[in-house]
Amino acid sequence: MSILKVIEVLANSNKGWEDAARNAVDHASKTVKNIRSVYINEQSATVKDGKIDNYRVNVKITFEVN
């Protein structure tokens, strides 16, 4: 039987939501091992001069606890 834990991470990118999600996993993986999945909980963006300038995601990252 595996024990799984879920953490919530906020991340951003100026390229897109997919890149923001990738940034969340990349940053979390520096201290969290055995990441199994990522769930995109929310997406948002900020707008500057009529254009999107920053993509934001709120993700849930699931990992196995040893």
mmCIF file of the N, C-alpha and C atoms, coordinates in Angstrom:
data_MODEL
# 
_entry.id   MODEL 
# 
loop_
_atom_site.group_PDB 
_atom_site.id 
_atom_site.type_symbol 
_atom_site.label_atom_id 
_atom_site.label_alt_id 
_atom_site.label_comp_id 
_atom_site.label_asym_id 
_atom_site.label_entity_id 
_atom_site.label_seq_id 
_atom_site.pdbx_PDB_ins_code 
_atom_site.Cartn_x 
_atom_site.Cartn_y 
_atom_site.Cartn_z 
_atom_site.occupancy 
_atom_site.B_iso_or_equiv 
_atom_site.pdbx_formal_charge 
_atom_site.auth_seq_id 
_atom_site.auth_comp_id 
_atom_site.auth_asym_id 
_atom_site.auth_atom_id 
_atom_site.pdbx_PDB_model_num 
ATOM 1   N N  . MET A 1 1  ? 0.839  -1.172 0.000   1.00 0.00 ? 1  MET A N  1 
ATOM 2   C CA . MET A 1 1  ? 0.000  0.000  0.000   1.00 0.00 ? 1  MET A CA 1 
ATOM 3   C C  . MET A 1 1  ? 0.888  1.241  0.000   1.00 0.00 ? 1  MET A C  1 
ATOM 4   N N  . SER A 1 2  ? 0.520  2.230  -0.784  1.00 0.00 ? 2  SER A N  1 
ATOM 5   C CA . SER A 1 2  ? 1.261  3.477  -0.862  1.00 0.00 ? 2  SER A CA 1 
ATOM 6   C C  . SER A 1 2  ? 0.526  4.569  -0.097  1.00 0.00 ? 2  SER A C  1 
ATOM 7   N N  . ILE A 1 3  ? 1.309  5.437  0.512   1.00 0.00 ? 3  ILE A N  1 
ATOM 8   C CA . ILE A 1 3  ? 0.758  6.632  1.154   1.00 0.00 ? 3  ILE A CA 1 
ATOM 9   C C  . ILE A 1 3  ? 1.055  7.806  0.224   1.00 0.00 ? 3  ILE A C  1 
ATOM 10  N N  . LEU A 1 4  ? 0.026  8.547  -0.154  1.00 0.00 ? 4  LEU A N  1 
ATOM 11  C CA . LEU A 1 4  ? 0.191  9.693  -1.039  1.00 0.00 ? 4  LEU A CA 1 
ATOM 12  C C  . LEU A 1 4  ? -0.172 10.963 -0.288  1.00 0.00 ? 4  LEU A C  1 
ATOM 13  N N  . LYS A 1 5  ? 0.528  12.030 -0.613  1.00 0.00 ? 5  LYS A N  1 
ATOM 14  C CA . LYS A 1 5  ? 0.274  13.327 -0.008  1.00 0.00 ? 5  LYS A CA 1 
ATOM 15  C C  . LYS A 1 5  ? 0.058  14.339 -1.121  1.00 0.00 ? 5  LYS A C  1 
ATOM 16  N N  . VAL A 1 6  ? -0.761 15.355 -0.856  1.00 0.00 ? 6  VAL A N  1 
ATOM 17  C CA . VAL A 1 6  ? -1.057 16.385 -1.839  1.00 0.00 ? 6  VAL A CA 1 
ATOM 18  C C  . VAL A 1 6  ? -0.664 17.749 -1.265  1.00 0.00 ? 6  VAL A C  1 
ATOM 19  N N  . ILE A 1 7  ? 0.070  18.517 -2.071  1.00 0.00 ? 7  ILE A N  1 
ATOM 20  C CA . ILE A 1 7  ? 0.390  19.887 -1.696  1.00 0.00 ? 7  ILE A CA 1 
ATOM 21  C C  . ILE A 1 7  ? -0.179 20.818 -2.763  1.00 0.00 ? 7  ILE A C  1 
ATOM 22  N N  . GLU A 1 8  ? -0.456 22.039 -2.368  1.00 0.00 ? 8  GLU A N  1 
ATOM 23  C CA . GLU A 1 8  ? -0.974 23.029 -3.304  1.00 0.00 ? 8  GLU A CA 1 
ATOM 24  C C  . GLU A 1 8  ? 0.128  24.037 -3.603  1.00 0.00 ? 8  GLU A C  1 
ATOM 25  N N  . VAL A 1 9  ? 0.325  24.312 -4.880  1.00 0.00 ? 9  VAL A N  1 
ATOM 26  C CA . VAL A 1 9  ? 1.407  25.195 -5.309  1.00 0.00 ? 9  VAL A CA 1 
ATOM 27  C C  . VAL A 1 9  ? 0.839  26.245 -6.272  1.00 0.00 ? 9  VAL A C  1 
ATOM 28  N N  . LEU A 1 10 ? 1.288  27.475 -6.107  1.00 0.00 ? 10 LEU A N  1 
ATOM 29  C CA . LEU A 1 10 ? 0.939  28.553 -7.038  1.00 0.00 ? 10 LEU A CA 1 
ATOM 30  C C  . LEU A 1 10 ? 2.171  28.861 -7.871  1.00 0.00 ? 10 LEU A C  1 
ATOM 31  N N  . ALA A 1 11 ? 1.992  28.994 -9.176  1.00 0.00 ? 11 ALA A N  1 
ATOM 32  C CA . ALA A 1 11 ? 3.128  29.283 -10.057 1.00 0.00 ? 11 ALA A CA 1 
ATOM 33  C C  . ALA A 1 11 ? 2.677  30.192 -11.188 1.00 0.00 ? 11 ALA A C  1 
ATOM 34  N N  . ASN A 1 12 ? 3.648  30.802 -11.843 1.00 0.00 ? 12 ASN A N  1 
ATOM 35  C CA . ASN A 1 12 ? 3.316  31.695 -12.947 1.00 0.00 ? 12 ASN A CA 1 
ATOM 36  C C  . ASN A 1 12 ? 4.337  31.582 -14.067 1.00 0.00 ? 12 ASN A C  1 
ATOM 37  N N  . SER A 1 13 ? 3.973  32.172 -15.216 1.00 0.00 ? 13 SER A N  1 
ATOM 38  C CA . SER A 1 13 ? 4.842  32.188 -16.392 1.00 0.00 ? 13 SER A CA 1 
ATOM 39  C C  . SER A 1 13 ? 4.387  33.320 -17.301 1.00 0.00 ? 13 SER A C  1 
ATOM 40  N N  . ASN A 1 14 ? 5.297  33.862 -18.053 1.00 0.00 ? 14 ASN A N  1 
ATOM 41  C CA . ASN A 1 14 ? 4.896  34.861 -19.048 1.00 0.00 ? 14 ASN A CA 1 
ATOM 42  C C  . ASN A 1 14 ? 4.684  34.216 -20.415 1.00 0.00 ? 14 ASN A C  1 
ATOM 43  N N  . LYS A 1 15 ? 4.833  32.875 -20.499 1.00 0.00 ? 15 LYS A N  1 
ATOM 44  C CA . LYS A 1 15 ? 4.675  32.162 -21.766 1.00 0.00 ? 15 LYS A CA 1 
ATOM 45  C C  . LYS A 1 15 ? 3.299  31.526 -21.926 1.00 0.00 ? 15 LYS A C  1 
ATOM 46  N N  . GLY A 1 16 ? 2.765  30.923 -20.847 1.00 0.00 ? 16 GLY A N  1 
ATOM 47  C CA . GLY A 1 16 ? 1.469  30.255 -20.950 1.00 0.00 ? 16 GLY A CA 1 
ATOM 48  C C  . GLY A 1 16 ? 1.167  29.430 -19.724 1.00 0.00 ? 16 GLY A C  1 
ATOM 49  N N  . TRP A 1 17 ? -0.078 28.908 -19.661 1.00 0.00 ? 17 TRP A N  1 
ATOM 50  C CA . TRP A 1 17 ? -0.486 28.113 -18.505 1.00 0.00 ? 17 TRP A CA 1 
ATOM 51  C C  . TRP A 1 17 ? 0.286  26.802 -18.425 1.00 0.00 ? 17 TRP A C  1 
ATOM 52  N N  . GLU A 1 18 ? 0.555  26.188 -19.556 1.00 0.00 ? 18 GLU A N  1 
ATOM 53  C CA . GLU A 1 18 ? 1.313  24.931 -19.548 1.00 0.00 ? 18 GLU A CA 1 
ATOM 54  C C  . GLU A 1 18 ? 2.707  25.153 -18.972 1.00 0.00 ? 18 GLU A C  1 
ATOM 55  N N  . ASP A 1 19 ? 3.338  26.236 -19.344 1.00 0.00 ? 19 ASP A N  1 
ATOM 56  C CA . ASP A 1 19 ? 4.660  26.565 -18.812 1.00 0.00 ? 19 ASP A CA 1 
ATOM 57  C C  . ASP A 1 19 ? 4.582  26.881 -17.323 1.00 0.00 ? 19 ASP A C  1 
ATOM 58  N N  . ALA A 1 20 ? 3.510  27.530 -16.886 1.00 0.00 ? 20 ALA A N  1 
ATOM 59  C CA . ALA A 1 20 ? 3.331  27.812 -15.452 1.00 0.00 ? 20 ALA A CA 1 
ATOM 60  C C  . ALA A 1 20 ? 3.196  26.506 -14.669 1.00 0.00 ? 20 ALA A C  1 
ATOM 61  N N  . ALA A 1 21 ? 2.447  25.546 -15.206 1.00 0.00 ? 21 ALA A N  1 
ATOM 62  C CA . ALA A 1 21 ? 2.309  24.240 -14.540 1.00 0.00 ? 21 ALA A CA 1 
ATOM 63  C C  . ALA A 1 21 ? 3.654  23.526 -14.502 1.00 0.00 ? 21 ALA A C  1 
ATOM 64  N N  . ARG A 1 22 ? 4.400  23.607 -15.582 1.00 0.00 ? 22 ARG A N  1 
ATOM 65  C CA . ARG A 1 22 ? 5.736  22.999 -15.627 1.00 0.00 ? 22 ARG A CA 1 
ATOM 66  C C  . ARG A 1 22 ? 6.642  23.645 -14.577 1.00 0.00 ? 22 ARG A C  1 
ATOM 67  N N  . ASN A 1 23 ? 6.550  24.965 -14.434 1.00 0.00 ? 23 ASN A N  1 
ATOM 68  C CA . ASN A 1 23 ? 7.349  25.662 -13.423 1.00 0.00 ? 23 ASN A CA 1 
ATOM 69  C C  . ASN A 1 23 ? 6.996  25.193 -12.013 1.00 0.00 ? 23 ASN A C  1 
ATOM 70  N N  . ALA A 1 24 ? 5.713  24.955 -11.767 1.00 0.00 ? 24 ALA A N  1 
ATOM 71  C CA . ALA A 1 24 ? 5.284  24.468 -10.446 1.00 0.00 ? 24 ALA A CA 1 
ATOM 72  C C  . ALA A 1 24 ? 5.911  23.116 -10.135 1.00 0.00 ? 24 ALA A C  1 
ATOM 73  N N  . VAL A 1 25 ? 5.859  22.207 -11.101 1.00 0.00 ? 25 VAL A N  1 
ATOM 74  C CA . VAL A 1 25 ? 6.415  20.859 -10.891 1.00 0.00 ? 25 VAL A CA 1 
ATOM 75  C C  . VAL A 1 25 ? 7.940  20.922 -10.777 1.00 0.00 ? 25 VAL A C  1 
ATOM 76  N N  . ASP A 1 26 ? 8.580  21.711 -11.639 1.00 0.00 ? 26 ASP A N  1 
ATOM 77  C CA . ASP A 1 26 ? 10.041 21.842 -11.587 1.00 0.00 ? 26 ASP A CA 1 
ATOM 78  C C  . ASP A 1 26 ? 10.496 22.376 -10.238 1.00 0.00 ? 26 ASP A C  1 
ATOM 79  N N  . HIS A 1 27 ? 9.819  23.388 -9.748  1.00 0.00 ? 27 HIS A N  1 
ATOM 80  C CA . HIS A 1 27 ? 10.206 23.989 -8.464  1.00 0.00 ? 27 HIS A CA 1 
ATOM 81  C C  . HIS A 1 27 ? 9.932  23.029 -7.302  1.00 0.00 ? 27 HIS A C  1 
ATOM 82  N N  . ALA A 1 28 ? 8.767  22.377 -7.313  1.00 0.00 ? 28 ALA A N  1 
ATOM 83  C CA . ALA A 1 28 ? 8.425  21.438 -6.241  1.00 0.00 ? 28 ALA A CA 1 
ATOM 84  C C  . ALA A 1 28 ? 9.381  20.252 -6.220  1.00 0.00 ? 28 ALA A C  1 
ATOM 85  N N  . SER A 1 29 ? 9.811  19.802 -7.394  1.00 0.00 ? 29 SER A N  1 
ATOM 86  C CA . SER A 1 29 ? 10.666 18.612 -7.460  1.00 0.00 ? 29 SER A CA 1 
ATOM 87  C C  . SER A 1 29 ? 12.067 18.850 -6.891  1.00 0.00 ? 29 SER A C  1 
ATOM 88  N N  . LYS A 1 30 ? 12.409 20.102 -6.618  1.00 0.00 ? 30 LYS A N  1 
ATOM 89  C CA . LYS A 1 30 ? 13.700 20.386 -5.977  1.00 0.00 ? 30 LYS A CA 1 
ATOM 90  C C  . LYS A 1 30 ? 13.730 19.891 -4.531  1.00 0.00 ? 30 LYS A C  1 
ATOM 91  N N  . THR A 1 31 ? 12.571 19.851 -3.881  1.00 0.00 ? 31 THR A N  1 
ATOM 92  C CA . THR A 1 31 ? 12.522 19.402 -2.481  1.00 0.00 ? 31 THR A CA 1 
ATOM 93  C C  . THR A 1 31 ? 11.577 18.230 -2.251  1.00 0.00 ? 31 THR A C  1 
ATOM 94  N N  . VAL A 1 32 ? 10.676 17.981 -3.182  1.00 0.00 ? 32 VAL A N  1 
ATOM 95  C CA . VAL A 1 32 ? 9.709  16.893 -3.043  1.00 0.00 ? 32 VAL A CA 1 
ATOM 96  C C  . VAL A 1 32 ? 10.079 15.776 -4.009  1.00 0.00 ? 32 VAL A C  1 
ATOM 97  N N  . LYS A 1 33 ? 10.200 14.573 -3.490  1.00 0.00 ? 33 LYS A N  1 
ATOM 98  C CA . LYS A 1 33 ? 10.547 13.414 -4.324  1.00 0.00 ? 33 LYS A CA 1 
ATOM 99  C C  . LYS A 1 33 ? 9.303  12.575 -4.604  1.00 0.00 ? 33 LYS A C  1 
ATOM 100 N N  . ASN A 1 34 ? 9.388  11.717 -5.584  1.00 0.00 ? 34 ASN A N  1 
ATOM 101 C CA . ASN A 1 34 ? 8.333  10.763 -5.939  1.00 0.00 ? 34 ASN A CA 1 
ATOM 102 C C  . ASN A 1 34 ? 7.022  11.432 -6.353  1.00 0.00 ? 34 ASN A C  1 
ATOM 103 N N  . ILE A 1 35 ? 7.116  12.532 -7.116  1.00 0.00 ? 35 ILE A N  1 
ATOM 104 C CA . ILE A 1 35 ? 5.909  13.187 -7.610  1.00 0.00 ? 35 ILE A CA 1 
ATOM 105 C C  . ILE A 1 35 ? 5.216  12.258 -8.598  1.00 0.00 ? 35 ILE A C  1 
ATOM 106 N N  . ARG A 1 36 ? 3.920  12.065 -8.393  1.00 0.00 ? 36 ARG A N  1 
ATOM 107 C CA . ARG A 1 36 ? 3.145  11.139 -9.226  1.00 0.00 ? 36 ARG A CA 1 
ATOM 108 C C  . ARG A 1 36 ? 2.239  11.845 -10.221 1.00 0.00 ? 36 ARG A C  1 
ATOM 109 N N  . SER A 1 37 ? 1.650  12.994 -9.812  1.00 0.00 ? 37 SER A N  1 
ATOM 110 C CA . SER A 1 37 ? 0.719  13.663 -10.717 1.00 0.00 ? 37 SER A CA 1 
ATOM 111 C C  . SER A 1 37 ? 0.562  15.127 -10.325 1.00 0.00 ? 37 SER A C  1 
ATOM 112 N N  . VAL A 1 38 ? -0.012 15.872 -11.264 1.00 0.00 ? 38 VAL A N  1 
ATOM 113 C CA . VAL A 1 38 ? -0.318 17.281 -11.022 1.00 0.00 ? 38 VAL A CA 1 
ATOM 114 C C  . VAL A 1 38 ? -1.740 17.523 -11.526 1.00 0.00 ? 38 VAL A C  1 
ATOM 115 N N  . TYR A 1 39 ? -2.524 18.213 -10.730 1.00 0.00 ? 39 TYR A N  1 
ATOM 116 C CA . TYR A 1 39 ? -3.905 18.545 -11.070 1.00 0.00 ? 39 TYR A CA 1 
ATOM 117 C C  . TYR A 1 39 ? -4.018 20.065 -11.152 1.00 0.00 ? 39 TYR A C  1 
ATOM 118 N N  . ILE A 1 40 ? -4.450 20.562 -12.293 1.00 0.00 ? 40 ILE A N  1 
ATOM 119 C CA . ILE A 1 40 ? -4.614 22.006 -12.464 1.00 0.00 ? 40 ILE A CA 1 
ATOM 120 C C  . ILE A 1 40 ? -5.932 22.396 -11.819 1.00 0.00 ? 40 ILE A C  1 
ATOM 121 N N  . ASN A 1 41 ? -5.827 23.101 -10.693 1.00 0.00 ? 41 ASN A N  1 
ATOM 122 C CA . ASN A 1 41 ? -7.003 23.486 -9.926  1.00 0.00 ? 41 ASN A CA 1 
ATOM 123 C C  . ASN A 1 41 ? -7.634 24.763 -10.469 1.00 0.00 ? 41 ASN A C  1 
ATOM 124 N N  . GLU A 1 42 ? -6.814 25.760 -10.780 1.00 0.00 ? 42 GLU A N  1 
ATOM 125 C CA . GLU A 1 42 ? -7.297 27.043 -11.292 1.00 0.00 ? 42 GLU A CA 1 
ATOM 126 C C  . GLU A 1 42 ? -6.301 27.628 -12.267 1.00 0.00 ? 42 GLU A C  1 
ATOM 127 N N  . GLN A 1 43 ? -6.819 28.413 -13.196 1.00 0.00 ? 43 GLN A N  1 
ATOM 128 C CA . GLN A 1 43 ? -5.983 29.173 -14.119 1.00 0.00 ? 43 GLN A CA 1 
ATOM 129 C C  . GLN A 1 43 ? -6.454 30.617 -14.095 1.00 0.00 ? 43 GLN A C  1 
ATOM 130 N N  . SER A 1 44 ? -5.512 31.535 -14.134 1.00 0.00 ? 44 SER A N  1 
ATOM 131 C CA . SER A 1 44 ? -5.857 32.951 -14.222 1.00 0.00 ? 44 SER A CA 1 
ATOM 132 C C  . SER A 1 44 ? -4.730 33.664 -14.949 1.00 0.00 ? 44 SER A C  1 
ATOM 133 N N  . ALA A 1 45 ? -4.960 34.924 -15.243 1.00 0.00 ? 45 ALA A N  1 
ATOM 134 C CA . ALA A 1 45 ? -3.935 35.699 -15.942 1.00 0.00 ? 45 ALA A CA 1 
ATOM 135 C C  . ALA A 1 45 ? -4.081 37.165 -15.565 1.00 0.00 ? 45 ALA A C  1 
ATOM 136 N N  . THR A 1 46 ? -2.979 37.882 -15.694 1.00 0.00 ? 46 THR A N  1 
ATOM 137 C CA . THR A 1 46 ? -3.026 39.332 -15.518 1.00 0.00 ? 46 THR A CA 1 
ATOM 138 C C  . THR A 1 46 ? -2.896 39.977 -16.895 1.00 0.00 ? 46 THR A C  1 
ATOM 139 N N  . VAL A 1 47 ? -3.480 41.144 -17.031 1.00 0.00 ? 47 VAL A N  1 
ATOM 140 C CA . VAL A 1 47 ? -3.508 41.838 -18.318 1.00 0.00 ? 47 VAL A CA 1 
ATOM 141 C C  . VAL A 1 47 ? -2.836 43.197 -18.168 1.00 0.00 ? 47 VAL A C  1 
ATOM 142 N N  . LYS A 1 48 ? -2.020 43.534 -19.150 1.00 0.00 ? 48 LYS A N  1 
ATOM 143 C CA . LYS A 1 48 ? -1.342 44.825 -19.178 1.00 0.00 ? 48 LYS A CA 1 
ATOM 144 C C  . LYS A 1 48 ? -1.451 45.381 -20.589 1.00 0.00 ? 48 LYS A C  1 
ATOM 145 N N  . ASP A 1 49 ? -1.906 46.592 -20.710 1.00 0.00 ? 49 ASP A N  1 
ATOM 146 C CA . ASP A 1 49 ? -2.069 47.251 -22.010 1.00 0.00 ? 49 ASP A CA 1 
ATOM 147 C C  . ASP A 1 49 ? -2.910 46.426 -22.983 1.00 0.00 ? 49 ASP A C  1 
ATOM 148 N N  . GLY A 1 50 ? -3.952 45.780 -22.460 1.00 0.00 ? 50 GLY A N  1 
ATOM 149 C CA . GLY A 1 50 ? -4.862 45.015 -23.302 1.00 0.00 ? 50 GLY A CA 1 
ATOM 150 C C  . GLY A 1 50 ? -4.365 43.648 -23.725 1.00 0.00 ? 50 GLY A C  1 
ATOM 151 N N  . LYS A 1 51 ? -3.245 43.200 -23.182 1.00 0.00 ? 51 LYS A N  1 
ATOM 152 C CA . LYS A 1 51 ? -2.701 41.885 -23.529 1.00 0.00 ? 51 LYS A CA 1 
ATOM 153 C C  . LYS A 1 51 ? -2.341 41.110 -22.265 1.00 0.00 ? 51 LYS A C  1 
ATOM 154 N N  . ILE A 1 52 ? -2.458 39.789 -22.348 1.00 0.00 ? 52 ILE A N  1 
ATOM 155 C CA . ILE A 1 52 ? -2.065 38.952 -21.211 1.00 0.00 ? 52 ILE A CA 1 
ATOM 156 C C  . ILE A 1 52 ? -0.558 39.058 -21.036 1.00 0.00 ? 52 ILE A C  1 
ATOM 157 N N  . ASP A 1 53 ? -0.142 39.356 -19.807 1.00 0.00 ? 53 ASP A N  1 
ATOM 158 C CA . ASP A 1 53 ? 1.303  39.467 -19.557 1.00 0.00 ? 53 ASP A CA 1 
ATOM 159 C C  . ASP A 1 53 ? 1.817  38.439 -18.558 1.00 0.00 ? 53 ASP A C  1 
ATOM 160 N N  . ASN A 1 54 ? 0.911  37.758 -17.843 1.00 0.00 ? 54 ASN A N  1 
ATOM 161 C CA . ASN A 1 54 ? 1.365  36.774 -16.867 1.00 0.00 ? 54 ASN A CA 1 
ATOM 162 C C  . ASN A 1 54 ? 0.283  35.714 -16.666 1.00 0.00 ? 54 ASN A C  1 
ATOM 163 N N  . TYR A 1 55 ? 0.642  34.462 -16.876 1.00 0.00 ? 55 TYR A N  1 
ATOM 164 C CA . TYR A 1 55 ? -0.266 33.334 -16.700 1.00 0.00 ? 55 TYR A CA 1 
ATOM 165 C C  . TYR A 1 55 ? -0.026 32.732 -15.327 1.00 0.00 ? 55 TYR A C  1 
ATOM 166 N N  . ARG A 1 56 ? -1.101 32.414 -14.616 1.00 0.00 ? 56 ARG A N  1 
ATOM 167 C CA . ARG A 1 56 ? -0.976 31.859 -13.269 1.00 0.00 ? 56 ARG A CA 1 
ATOM 168 C C  . ARG A 1 56 ? -1.763 30.560 -13.157 1.00 0.00 ? 56 ARG A C  1 
ATOM 169 N N  . VAL A 1 57 ? -1.213 29.625 -12.406 1.00 0.00 ? 57 VAL A N  1 
ATOM 170 C CA . VAL A 1 57 ? -1.916 28.372 -12.130 1.00 0.00 ? 57 VAL A CA 1 
ATOM 171 C C  . VAL A 1 57 ? -1.848 28.064 -10.639 1.00 0.00 ? 57 VAL A C  1 
ATOM 172 N N  . ASN A 1 58 ? -2.896 27.438 -10.181 1.00 0.00 ? 58 ASN A N  1 
ATOM 173 C CA . ASN A 1 58 ? -2.958 26.893 -8.834  1.00 0.00 ? 58 ASN A CA 1 
ATOM 174 C C  . ASN A 1 58 ? -3.060 25.386 -9.044  1.00 0.00 ? 58 ASN A C  1 
ATOM 175 N N  . VAL A 1 59 ? -2.033 24.648 -8.649  1.00 0.00 ? 59 VAL A N  1 
ATOM 176 C CA . VAL A 1 59 ? -1.995 23.208 -8.919  1.00 0.00 ? 59 VAL A CA 1 
ATOM 177 C C  . VAL A 1 59 ? -1.908 22.405 -7.625  1.00 0.00 ? 59 VAL A C  1 
ATOM 178 N N  . LYS A 1 60 ? -2.399 21.174 -7.710  1.00 0.00 ? 60 LYS A N  1 
ATOM 179 C CA . LYS A 1 60 ? -2.252 20.225 -6.618  1.00 0.00 ? 60 LYS A CA 1 
ATOM 180 C C  . LYS A 1 60 ? -1.267 19.162 -7.106  1.00 0.00 ? 60 LYS A C  1 
ATOM 181 N N  . ILE A 1 61 ? -0.203 18.974 -6.361  1.00 0.00 ? 61 ILE A N  1 
ATOM 182 C CA . ILE A 1 61 ? 0.821  18.001 -6.716  1.00 0.00 ? 61 ILE A CA 1 
ATOM 183 C C  . ILE A 1 61 ? 0.738  16.825 -5.762  1.00 0.00 ? 61 ILE A C  1 
ATOM 184 N N  . THR A 1 62 ? 0.623  15.633 -6.322  1.00 0.00 ? 62 THR A N  1 
ATOM 185 C CA . THR A 1 62 ? 0.526  14.409 -5.523  1.00 0.00 ? 62 THR A CA 1 
ATOM 186 C C  . THR A 1 62 ? 1.853  13.674 -5.575  1.00 0.00 ? 62 THR A C  1 
ATOM 187 N N  . PHE A 1 63 ? 2.317  13.239 -4.391  1.00 0.00 ? 63 PHE A N  1 
ATOM 188 C CA . PHE A 1 63 ? 3.570  12.499 -4.336  1.00 0.00 ? 63 PHE A CA 1 
ATOM 189 C C  . PHE A 1 63 ? 3.464  11.376 -3.307  1.00 0.00 ? 63 PHE A C  1 
ATOM 190 N N  . GLU A 1 64 ? 4.303  10.373 -3.507  1.00 0.00 ? 64 GLU A N  1 
ATOM 191 C CA . GLU A 1 64 ? 4.324  9.213  -2.601  1.00 0.00 ? 64 GLU A CA 1 
ATOM 192 C C  . GLU A 1 64 ? 5.256  9.492  -1.427  1.00 0.00 ? 64 GLU A C  1 
ATOM 193 N N  . VAL A 1 65 ? 4.749  9.169  -0.237  1.00 0.00 ? 65 VAL A N  1 
ATOM 194 C CA . VAL A 1 65 ? 5.548  9.328  0.990   1.00 0.00 ? 65 VAL A CA 1 
ATOM 195 C C  . VAL A 1 65 ? 6.192  7.996  1.318   1.00 0.00 ? 65 VAL A C  1 
ATOM 196 N N  . ASN A 1 66 ? 7.487  8.002  1.531   1.00 0.00 ? 66 ASN A N  1 
ATOM 197 C CA . ASN A 1 66 ? 8.200  6.759  1.878   1.00 0.00 ? 66 ASN A CA 1 
ATOM 198 C C  . ASN A 1 66 ? 8.102  6.467  3.362   1.00 0.00 ? 66 ASN A C  1 
# 
